[in-house]
Amino acid sequence: MKRIGILTSGGDAPGMNACIRAAVRVALSSGIEIMGIRRGYMGLITNDILPLTRDEVSNIIHTGGSILESSRCPEFETDEGRQKAATTLRNQGIEGLILIGGDGTFRGGAKMAEKIPVGIIGVPGTIDNDVYGTDFTIGFDTAVNCAIQAIDRIRDTARTFERVFFVEVMGHHTGFIALHAGMAGGADSLVIPEDRVGIEDICSRLQEGHRLGKKSAIVVVTETENPGYSYQIAQEVTRITGFESRVCVLGHVQRGGNPTAADRVLGTVLGASAVQALADGKKGVMVGIVGGKQKYTPLEDTWEKEKELNPRLRQLVQLLW
Ligand code: ATP
């Protein structure tokens, strides 16, 4: 393999730059040329591509976002769009492609690879951690740390004013961020898509806590398609219980900032593994880490199989409020 490409697609996640850096340095040291494709699949469609050098990836390991930028690209979901992208790959002589993103990105890449002989390797990069085939995705740890910093701060004011605080975190239909941030932040209750918790359940738990002497409470909520959903919950809870409530929607602050050490290490290891996988002739797989060991997962499993929340953590969070 003489020339490969790399892109970041879908939501950005801290640690993507560490991944790009590792992929570039491992590729160049193996004598493989590596091209950076800008703005995800948009860059393939518009031929927005640049060769990456060692210098290009200097001083980026500590930065959030993606130096290659990202996009959601509806055009790539059409046959014509993927055809244009395939033509660019052919013209550029790119034989292998590293996709850093979520299952949507992998699904698009796999469809394109049905038409042209290009090796596709996926790298799980999303703050939501909702990708089957890896214990953790790049960016998840940083997002959880961002959420617990916010929860710690909110705890001070919640305690002082004897309020119930609803802290809304991201998660894209899954409770990974809420579960980990809720546990690490000592939340009293979680509202996650995996548990069909009703308003009455939240109220009775808060009332029980109050009866036991708790003067304030923190409830961590996974955002739905409509961020701000917590305002409705808070209003209802106040109406039923009479407890004063406030809401904090964390939103996009969870996506930015310097990656944690864990995300830098994960990004680095997976970036290096992706290049190695291409050099070994692998294709159509995602590289991940499961139980501390490197694992290749067929790309189709990433959208066909569902990753479950850790049952032990779910059980513990029910006990430790
Ligand atoms: P995140 O988890 O951060 O949202 P993602 O990779 O799942 O990341 P998506 O927006 O679902 O994010 O996908 C990124 C891009 O991949 C889309 O904008 C589109 O260009 C392409 N894509 C997604 N799904 C498909 C599909 N079914 N067919 C073709 N292309 C797709």
Boltz pocket constraint, residues with backbone or C-beta under 6 A from the ligand:
constraints:
  - pocket:
      binder: B
      contacts: [[A, 9], [A, 10], [A, 11], [A, 12], [A, 41], [A, 71], [A, 72], [A, 73], [A, 74], [A, 75], [A, 76], [A, 77], [A, 78], [A, 101], [A, 102], [A, 103], [A, 104], [A, 105], [A, 106], [A, 107], [A, 108], [A, 109], [A, 111], [A, 125], [A, 126], [A, 127], [A, 128], [A, 172]]
      max_distance: 6.0
